[in-house]
């Protein structure tokens, strides 16, 4: 079942628990990374958190019966990116600066995930397939890890992906909120067009067919 950001369950994949291997040291690393991410983002990200306490994390908000697609919280018909979106700084799991501003001008799939989130782990191959099949059309895929460098590096040695991964730490939850993640859960995926407009958001695990359909619908006529 998809997980809320405030939970830190062990990674159930690959026959062992990452969390049980690290204990207190992992938590210290995570919160250290969170502090760095929040500081790098600056005061722009300092806004009041308003995550719903009744929403089930990792599930899309239910669309009211009879609601039009424009009222669907997953559909964002050309919403502009929040001010300062391209001003934040992230590192790669290897500790080098991630080329965030270099993502501008092309369609972007942004996925918020963590190693301790089972549905995040499950959808990784789906995201990687999307990257392989749609990158020739200009699509970029980035996984923003709400996690620390050590668990992410260890995870990526077992589940190898071709798309870019950056460390957002727990400060990345604020970025997710500005993009519409009001439930405060993971995984959370946002599709952004080449003009920098939010076109779709998804709370909960996604899959290749769903992403491919959305990407084709966003393609210029």
Buried (B, 14 or more C-beta within 10 A) or exposed (E): EBBBBEEBBBBEBEEEBBBEBBEEEBEEBBEEBBEBBBEBBEEBBEEEEEBEEEBBBBBBBEBEEEEEEEEBBBBBEEBEBBEEBEEBBBBBBEEEEBEBEEBBEBBBBBBBBBBBBBBBBBBBEBBBBBBBBBBEEEBBBBBBBBBBBBBBBBBBEEBEBEBBBBBBBBBBBBBBBBBBBBBBBBBBBBBBBBEBBBBBBBBBBBBBEBBBEBBEEBEEE
